Amino acid sequence: MSGRNPAPRRSYGGRSAEERRAERRDRLLTAGLELFGTRGYAATSIERLCATASVSTRNFYEEFSGREELLTALHSTIDERAAQALTTAYTETADADLETRVRQAVQAFVTAAAGDSRWARIAFVEAIGVSAALEHHRLNRRAHWTEALLALARDAVARGEATDRDYRLTALAIIGAADNLVQHCHTQAQDITQDDITKELTTLICNALTR
């Protein structure tokens, strides 16, 4: 018995419906990056986002439940990008001394998180205090950073470079310092450079591990 051939998927301009939807989502993310990262979250309406992305309001709600979900998606993107950059840099310097490993990892994090002022504003300014749900999301992401720093500390202890102790509070303090330094740089002190932040965080981490 012969089976039916499945109906071909409809395409427009050589693109499938899935491809066109993915493109619309990408345009909305790009619009969110530009508008949230320059005008600010509170000053950006869904209508402005749609106009910038050249999509309809209906298309917007097919992708996101509202502005907050779009902001959360952008926050996740920059956070994951920074985490991957730090991990890659630390792995690539596995044979180096502690200061070099830490400096390269911190530099990679700072470049990824703060190299573009729009991403930095979204991650360290606009995503703060929006809602209980977004704060919960941020705390979950912070837990991943805590574990990354604890893994770095365990590695240093295993190499005989660091004191064997509980570094959980230290990790939280370093995360808070990193957040505040980048936020301060982008909101109050434009004369502070990424190199300044990298040096300060490297010193802070190394001193905490080797005191």
Summary of the structure (lengths in Angstrom):
residues: 211
radius of gyration: 21.3
end to end distance: 77.8
largest distance: 77.8
contacts: 615
relative contact order: 0.10
helix: 73%
strand: 2%
